Every structure is written in C-alpha cells, then in structure tokens.
Amino acid sequence: METSYLKRPIPLRMIVLLGLAIHGPLLAMQLPISTSYDANFHIFFASHYAQHWFNPWNVKWFAGFSQTTYPPLVHQWIAVFSHLIGLNMAFMLVQLIAVLLMPIGVYRFSRLWVDERASSYAALFSVFVGAVAFLVYSAGQLPTTLSFPIYLLALPYFYDWSRSADFGSLIKGVFLILAAGSVHHVTLIFGAVPFALPVLWLAWMDRKRDSSGLAVLSRAAIFAILAAIGVGIVLMPYWISIIQHPIEQIPIPHASRSNLLMNILYLTNYFLMPYGALLLAFPFVVWIGATNRRLWPLLFGFWVTFILALGGTTPLPKLVFGRAFEILTFERFTLWASFMSLPIVGLIAERLLDRYRVKAAVGLALGAVLTLCMPMAWLSLSPFKANSDLNVDAVIGFLNRDGHDQYRYLTLGFGNSLPRISTYSIANSVDGEYNSARLLPEFTHYGTAQLTSAKYFGTQGMESLRAMLAHANHYGLKFIFIHDPYYEPLVAFAGWRHIETYDQGEITVWSKDDTPPARPIPSDAIPTAMEGLMWGTLPIGSSILAILLLLFIPDHRITRPTEEAVLYPVPVDERELVRETR
C-alpha cells in the first residue's frame, strides 16, 4: 500500500492552520489599515452600527447619507466584536475569518469536480492566491473576501438539491446565499451566474438515473426563486434606497476598467500581481478542462470570469454589463477567475506529484510562495499606494474641542485617512469615501470620487471642489484641513484663512469666519424606523440562522463507494466513474 505523504490528501484542518499561520500575524499587525484603500472605510461604517444599530442614517459624510446603500452584515459583525476588542482588531478578526473560510469553500467547491486529494491541493493553493493578498492588503475589500467563500459554501448545497432533491441542502444553501448577499450584494449579483451555471450544468450531467433533466432545472429554479425572495426581504431597505435614488451620477474613472495592455503599471497591478504563478498553469487548465467532458462547465466558468477580469482590455465586459460597467471595479473578477481554476490546478498538482514526486513538490511550493510574495512586495513598490496611515490625532482633537463640531469640515490631501477622522471625531463632513451614497449635486454633477483627492480627478475633480467651496455657508463648512500644499492657493482665494499647523507643517488648518453653524440638510433618502428595524435584525439574523443550520443539520456521509451515495461525486473521467459504480 502506498504510504507516502505525497499520495495522501492534505487534511483540511492543516490547511486552515497554515492560513492562520500566514495571515494571522499580518492581520495582528493591522497591516491592512496602513496599506489598503478601504479598511478605514469599512471600520467607519462599523463604528456607526456600534453606536446606532437601528438607525442607518449617518450624518458624518455628505451632510447625511443612508448606510442602507451598502449591505450591513460585515460591518455589523465588526461592530459586535468591537465592543470586546475595539474597532481595529474587530476588523482584523472578521478579515481573518474570511481568509480562513476561503480554503474551506474552495475545498467543498472543488469536490464537485475532482477527487479528495486534488481538492485538498486546490484548498492549499487558495491560501497563497495573489488575488486574495491583493484584495486584503492593498484593496481592503473585506466584503468581497468574506461574501465569496460563503457563496462557495452554498454552491455544493445548490448542486445537491438540484441533483437529488435533498431538502436539508435546499435550506442550508438558501440561507448561506442570504448571508453572502447580506455581506456584499455585488458578489451575489455579478458572481452568481458564472459560478451557478457551471454547477447547474454539472448537476444536470450527474443527475440520478430516475431523475430527468427537467426535474434538475425545476429544482434549480425553486432554489433561485427562494434565494431571490429571501435576499429581496433581507435587503429590502437597500432595494428601496436604490429604487428611490438610482445611481445616475457621472462615472468615476477606475484603472481596472482600462485597457491593461496600454499601461504596464495597470497590467502589473491588476493582472500580473494578482495571478502570479497561476499564469503558468492557465494553459494546462484550458487543456485539461477541454479534454475532460466533466470539466467543461468549470472551464466555461473560468473563461468567463477570466475575460471579465480584464476590464476594458476586451469589449466583452462592457457589452455584458452595459451601464453597470462604469460603476463596477474588476479586481473581484480576478479573484473569481483564480478560484475557478483551482480545482483543475489541484488536479495538475496531483498528476505532477505522482510523476515527479519531490521535484514537483518543491516546484509547486516555490510557485505558491512566489504567488503570495509578489503582491505583498508590490505593496512597497507600487505607485498606487493608499494614503491611509497619516497621523490624524491632532485633527481629531481639534474637531472634538471648543464646539468645533457645530460646523462641518473638509479634508484635502488626506486620501484614505479621511474615514479614520470621521470614525473618531464627533464633527460632520461634506466629503466622504462611498461613491454610491453621494446625493449632493456638488458630487453627482462631476466625475470625482472624493473631494479630499480632487486633484487626481483632473478638471472635473477641481470643479467639484470649487462648487463645494462656493456653497460653504449653505453646508456650514467652516474648517478645512490640508495635507497637500497644492490646494492652499485655491482655499485662500475662496476666503479661508490659515489658523493652525500640525506635524511640523505637514497639516494646516483653515477657517472661514462668516460661516454659520451647520444645520441638517433635508433629504428624502432618510430611512424610516421600520427600515432601520429590518436593517438591524434581518441580515445578522440570517447569518446566525445559517451558522445554526450548518451546525445542527448534518451533511450526507459517504457510506459506500457508489455514485448515488456520494454527496459530491468526484470522478474526473469516465473510467473512474465506471470503476466506482461497480
């Protein structure tokens, strides 16, 4: 009997512990807060729920905006944990949970397509995927990295229900979908089709002998309808908000939508770094997927997500998404394409290890480590760096004393440090970092994301800033904090005077003497009390119920080596299927 460790599956618990060993120390050092674009943004949203759980109207940005425009679950869990360990560490804990769920989700998804050993290799490689490191430590997209593994966990239940009508799988799958949607709607809306269609195709191929293809499709439709109804109810305040105020603002440029072949820095940032050594495996993924009929659905899903991840490099994404193309960012599709390839990559690794043994193990290990290290090294080399680690304590102290919170403020040149100021100060700003929540005409009529970074959006950004300065008295905008001298002549010309300096001249404070105290700005976007109650109960309730269902409703067990007894059949070619069913 073969006893070599190279011939055995890697235990999933060991893979999870490896993920903990790699990402745990990096998150314990709070690396995403100082290096990523969105970490402070998500902490800011969580800080509001920590203080106003049932009131999603947040007055600290844009003179007031509704947080029902963003699914709340990840921020609510951060808020819950923050009461025990503080906001920053609560963010890191939830991010760590997301990272540890990824190999579990990849393993269960891979078991739909390949055997246990190849699935374990796929789960192992998921720990090192460059797109994960990119999204966690550079982009800071916690909702994407948490919702995606939850969605992966739901797909095997969708398969099992569609194929064999197991009611327990229906219930668990639907509630996992609700939890994933409550974390991030974009993952569910745009990731459902490229992942669910291959799984449905596979369920149709693997249907039981006494089950027709129509029955499989009917059960899949039932699953989809129940999930759609559930997401519609759980996120009802979001749908009300988006229907009442559809996103009609001028599109904001984003590098991931560009033609990556026309800019070497964009190509490096959005293609080479997230994929890493996986690029070497992609030709073999296509070859093996194309020559194995059972892997055709998976190959189709990989091709779709890979092409969409290229953004504006090809015309397909714009044709598929239409107007939504100008709103989406395409880093998430790179993650999806990477994970879609992993079951076949695990199969490639299995064959290499069988043939070359230790040499293959060394080569695969080097490729995996390189794939993780490249985006981590790129953090210090990339010209696309988040300005999220400024020392803003003096700014926060100024806003919290002497009644300065009676007025609104603006920051210029602070980049992604703005949410940290908003989190810990009691004053309100006319600026903000969340594009979809902006309703003020000074924003929506111009193609700029944040006033604090206005100069990076060219003429449109500076025009938006001038419009806000011209309407300062209307918004009670009295104080401006400047970290970039570029803005000082414009601010001085508009009537502000320099009053204080911090950090040896790095930050200057400007004030406008004739500004009246800020007053509430009327808005029809304020959620009702019922919407606030729904927002504070249904999303987090769906996640708790999903956890309980997974704990107390056991999955099917493999009791004998027959295809009918296996919840996730794994034959990778016809010979294995025949041998297993004898």
JOTABEL-V379128 format. One record per helix or strand. SS is the DSSP state (a for helix, b for strand). FROM is the first residue (numbers start at 0). TO is the last residue. Records with the same first field share a line. If there is no record, write none. Layout:
SS->FROM-TO, FROM-TO
//
This chain:
a->4-6, 11-27, 30-34, 38-50, 66-68, 72-84, 86-109, 115-125, 129-138, 141-163, 166-182, 184-204, 212-233, 235-243, 254-256, 259-261, 263-274, 277-290, 292-308, 315-325, 330-355, 357-380, 392-398, 403-405, 414-423, 434-436, 440-443, 450-469, 471-474, 484-492, 528-551, 562-564, 573-580
b->56-57, 64-65, 258-258, 310-310, 407-411, 427-428, 476-481, 496-501, 506-510
//
